[in-house]
Every structure is written in C-alpha cells, then in structure tokens.
Amino acid sequence: MTTSNQYTGNDLSEVKQLGMWASIVSLSYVFWLVGGMELVERIAYYGVKTSSGLYAKAPESAGGLGISLSDYGIIVSVWAFLQTFVPVFSGGVSDRVGYKETIFASTIIKISGYLCMAWFPNFWGFLVGAMLLAGGTGIFKPGIQGTLALSTQRNNSSMAWGIFYQVVNIGGFLGPLVAVHMRQMSWDKVFYACAAIISLNFLFLLAYREPGKEARLARQAKIKRGEIKQEFLWKDAWHELRKPIVLNYMLVFAGFWFLFNSLFDVLPIHISEWVDTSVIVTGLFGEQGTSNGVLQFWLGLNNAGTKVMPEGMLNLNAGMIMTSCFLIAAITAKYRITTAMLVGCLFSIFAFVLIGFTHAAWFIVLAIAMFSLGEMMISPKKNEFMSNIAPEGKKAMYLGFVMLPQGIGWSLEGYFGPKLYEMFASKELFSRELLAERGMPQRQIEQIPQGEAFTSLVSFTGEQPRTLTELLYQTHNIGYAWYIIAAIGTFSAVGIYLYGRWLFKLQRAQITH
C-alpha cells in the first residue's frame, strides 16, 4: 500500500448527511432529469448485456452467433476494456466541452452499436457493435454523473447517489424483460428495440440545463486570456491518477469488479444450462405454470409460462435494488464509506460460494439476493467517494476514474470468466465427451454445430434432458469456477480493509493540519 501523503486538492473529510426525507426534498429537477436519462440508457444497455452470453452460445440455427465461450470472452474483454477506460479521458473532455454535448454524441454512437449488432449477426459484427456500444457508454457516463455531482451537495450526496443507483436499476430491471420477450420472436428484434429505446434520450436533452455551465465558460474564458494555465488533458488526468488516494483505490477494488461482472457475463449461461427454474414456477403457480401474460412479462417467464428465463432470474438483482436501495443508502450513510464497501464485498463473496455449492433453483435465488444486498452497499458508494474527494472543476474526470478498477476487473473477467466456465462447467463440452463415451464416432461429434451438442446427446441417447443434465452436473466439478471467482473477491476484500485503515489515517492527518 502506497504511504505517500500526496493528496493535495482532495478533500478527504466525511460530511454529516441530511436525513432521508430532507435529502430527497433537497434534490433538484436536474438530478431527476439525468436519472431519467440514465434509466432509459440502462433499459437499452441491459437489454443486450444480460442476454449477450445466451446470444453468443445459441446455435446459428436458433438465430444466435453459435460461437464458443472462449470467443465470447474475447468480445466481452474488448467491450470491457473500452467501456471502462474511455471514461478516464472522456470525463475530462466532458468537464471542458460540456455535458450536454457529450451526452448527445454518446447517444448517436450507442444507437449505431445496436444497429450494427442487428445488421451483422456474426462474431465480427457483434464485436464491432460491442465496441461502439462500449465507446458510447464510456462517453455517456461521465456527463451524466458529472451533472449529478454538480446538482448535489456534500450533505445529501449519500442519499443522492443511492437514489440515483436505485433509479438506474429500474432500467436494469426492465431491459432484460424486454430482451426476454423480444428474443423469443427473434434475436435481431432485441437490438432494434434497444436502439429505439435509447433514442428517447434526445427528448430529455431538450429539457436539460447543464449545472455549473457559467463557471465552466468563465474558466475557459480565463484560460483563453492566459489568466489560468490548463494542462493537456492527458497530462491533467495522469497527474490525478498518480495520486495514491486514486491509485490505491484502483488496485484494491479490481477484484470486486471481477466478481461483479461474472454475475452478468457468466451466471445467465450457468442458469440456462444447469438450473431447473421450472421448480420456481411450479412452486408459485402449480404444475401447469401460468398463462397470465402480465405475470409472464414481469417475472421474465418463457411464453409458455412454465419456467423462469435466465434474464428473469438475474432480474431479482435489479428488482431488489430499485425497490430498496434508498433504504440501504440511508443505513450505510451512518458508517464510513470504506466500511460499507467492505461489508458489501463480503456479501457478494458468500453469494458466489453458494452458486458453486448447489444448482437448486431457490438457492440460486438466495445467492442473487445476497449479491444484490452486497452490491447496494458497495456500488453507489464508489461514485459518492470519488465525487467527494475530487478537486474543484474535476468532478467528471474523477467519476471517470471510478471505472478504472472496473476496467481492470471486468477486462480480466471478460476474458477469463467465460474460459473458467468453459473449463469447469461447459455443458457443450461435457455433452461432446459423453457422446464419445456412449459410442458416437469422433468425426460425427466434430460435425455437430457449436451450441447443439446437448440436443444431439438427447437425440442420440433417447434419455430425458433433465436426467442427462443431472448426470453431467454430478459427474463434473461445476462449482470450481465459482469458487475461484469467490477467491479473487476475497483478495479484494482484504485490500478494501487495508485501504480503509490507510484512508482513515490520512483523514486524521488532514484534520490535524
């Protein structure tokens, strides 16, 4: 852990927060406007993100990409790298050019990404679409979050970030539901729907007024007159990044983001292959399921109403956050930020251990709920923390830095997460091995299209899919992948604990001086 006291310009003090209702009343219209813009963007984003692994592994005969999980990992890794490292510099651009301008440009880029995915249904088309989507998101985020930072005060920031995160997750909840029902018609309809949805942000931009615009323009005028010297953007960003307060934060939280993104990149695939979600529907509605279209939509069921789709299972995460994040924000506002983030990380680790331990549907529900509780403790706090320590005039830049640990963690997870799953839990590979054991010639196995090995196994053996799934699960160490991911998160938890103690010492030193 770096011990230098180079934190000049960064305010490390923690300010007493207003009560819950006082904080809510104090929030301005601009706060709610950018919350609406983020909500719309998240509906579109998670409509694709949550389903992307399912789309990648689905065979071409079913309208999917029909690629291996290793190839999918390449796409996710590139996606992650761009989406999380672009804000490191686009945040500074937003501070200088203006938030409205960068939000507008990002929306155009993201629309082109969704359309690219729809028009070119192959590995390269999806990769380019993901790169456009990642770049657009990386430009979009700092403008939105910088606006939020300037429209709140230190005494209501904890509740503001908590509510913002809750509003965002309404979008995160609706997006996968849209995808569930669009993809049952055809995969390209998912991408067209998402392009149409994010276009709604042009309407929000008509009512948007940038807070602090006069101060930004006045600063630019002084720069033009030579009264203020402004460094090149990359030099300015590099100077801030080198501060130990930022550098150490980046290193210790990378492991958590490896953990976090595994839930969205890999768990939907795990659920689709190993978890019998019809048990949940039977428990709620009986053996026949439900034909109620409203319930099918909101619970993320298939069109027959007999099982929960993977996106529907994962949607418990967004559902919990959008209904209770403000309560968790109110509770954690009483504690130091790093303490709340440490506890949140521990909850998330236990969730992944549970996923590795069993594939029983209701236990997976419990694991997702545990993870969601941990996420509510840690994720809104990262923005509040960076906003609080950012020097004046660099709010968006610092909120762009928030993405650095996510960039490291997600980029590594994007590549290694699907590989780990493929090594220890791939139903596709296990099915090919069992076909060989049951006597199918190797040449015939090699001719099976990617994504169709299990259906070929069912056809070749004549056994029930549920019986074969249980056989494959019991004869392989499926949980190992999840235990490895949990171990990575554990290293991060230790780092967060040490970072919190170090930060506390810096705060005391700053108060003393």
Summary of the structure (lengths in Angstrom):
residues: 513
radius of gyration: 23.5
end to end distance: 22.6
largest distance: 81.2
contacts: 1897
relative contact order: 0.15
helix: 78%
strand: 0%
